[in-house]
Amino acid sequence: MKTFAFALLLSMCLSCAAPTDLAGRYEARHEGLSGPVEVVMVLGEDGAGKWEIGGEVLNFSWTPREDGVRVHTRDGAVLDGARAGRNLRLDVPGVGELLFERK
C-alpha cells in the first residue's frame, strides 16, 4: 500500500511540474567570429528540448524553475535561464548571454 501511495504522489508531482506555458519555439541571434548566427531553441512539453545552430541539432532536457528554466545538456552541463516577459535569457558558456525570443 505504501508503494502505491508513493507512486501516486510521485506521478501527481511530476504531472504538475511540466509547465506548458514555457514549451514552444524560441529564436536568438549571436554575433560569431564569421558573422551573425541564428539559434533556435525548442522546448517540448515532455521536457525534451533541442537547439538548432548552423544546421546542427543538439538535444537536451529541461525542467521548469519558478523564475525560468533549467537546461541539462548531454555532456552534463546545467544552464539556468531566466524569464524576460515571454522570452528567456540564457547564459551559454563560450557564447555569452542570449535572449531567446518566443515565436
C-alpha positions in Angstrom: 0.0 0.0 0.0 2.9 2.4 0.8 4.4 1.7 -2.6 1.2 2.6 -4.4 0.7 5.8 -2.4 4.3 6.8 -3.1 3.9 6.1 -6.8 0.6 8.0 -6.9 2.1 11.0 -5.1 5.2 11.0 -7.4 3.1 10.9 -10.6 1.0 13.8 -9.3 4.1 15.9 -8.6 5.6 15.1 -11.9 2.5 16.0 -13.8 2.3 19.4 -12.0 6.0 20.1 -12.9 5.6 20.2 -16.7 4.6 23.8 -17.5 3.2 24.0 -21.0 3.5 27.8 -20.8 7.3 27.6 -21.3 7.1 24.9 -24.1 7.5 26.3 -27.6 9.9 27.7 -30.1 12.4 30.5 -29.3 15.0 32.2 -31.5 18.1 34.2 -30.7 21.0 35.8 -32.7 24.6 35.6 -31.8 27.5 37.6 -33.4 30.0 34.9 -34.1 33.5 35.3 -35.4 32.2 34.9 -39.0 29.1 37.0 -38.6 25.6 36.6 -37.2 24.4 33.1 -36.1 20.8 32.1 -35.7 20.0 29.9 -32.8 16.6 28.1 -32.5 15.6 26.5 -29.2 12.6 24.3 -28.9 11.2 23.3 -25.5 8.9 20.3 -25.8 6.0 19.8 -23.4 7.6 16.4 -22.4 10.8 18.0 -21.0 12.8 17.3 -24.2 14.5 20.1 -26.0 16.8 20.9 -28.9 19.0 23.7 -30.2 19.4 24.2 -33.9 22.6 26.0 -34.7 24.0 26.3 -38.2 22.4 23.1 -39.4 23.4 21.1 -36.3 20.8 19.8 -33.8 21.8 19.4 -30.2 19.4 17.6 -27.9 18.9 18.4 -24.2 16.4 18.1 -21.4 14.8 20.9 -19.5 12.9 21.4 -16.3 10.9 24.4 -15.1 12.0 26.8 -12.4 10.0 29.4 -10.6 11.7 32.2 -12.5 12.7 30.4 -15.7 14.1 27.2 -17.0 17.0 24.8 -16.2 18.6 23.1 -19.2 20.5 19.8 -18.8 22.9 19.2 -21.7 24.0 15.7 -22.8 27.6 16.4 -21.6 26.4 17.1 -18.1 26.3 20.9 -18.1 23.5 22.7 -16.4 22.4 26.1 -17.6 19.8 28.3 -15.9 17.6 30.5 -18.0 15.6 33.4 -16.6 12.2 34.6 -17.9 12.2 38.0 -19.6 8.5 38.5 -20.2 7.5 35.9 -22.8 11.2 35.4 -23.6 14.1 33.5 -22.0 17.6 34.8 -21.2 20.3 32.0 -21.1 24.0 32.4 -20.4 25.7 30.0 -22.8 29.3 29.1 -22.0 31.7 30.3 -24.7 29.0 32.4 -26.2 27.6 34.7 -23.5 24.1 35.7 -22.7 21.5 35.2 -25.4 17.9 36.5 -25.4 15.7 33.8 -26.9 12.5 35.4 -28.2 9.4 33.3 -28.2 7.9 32.7 -31.7 
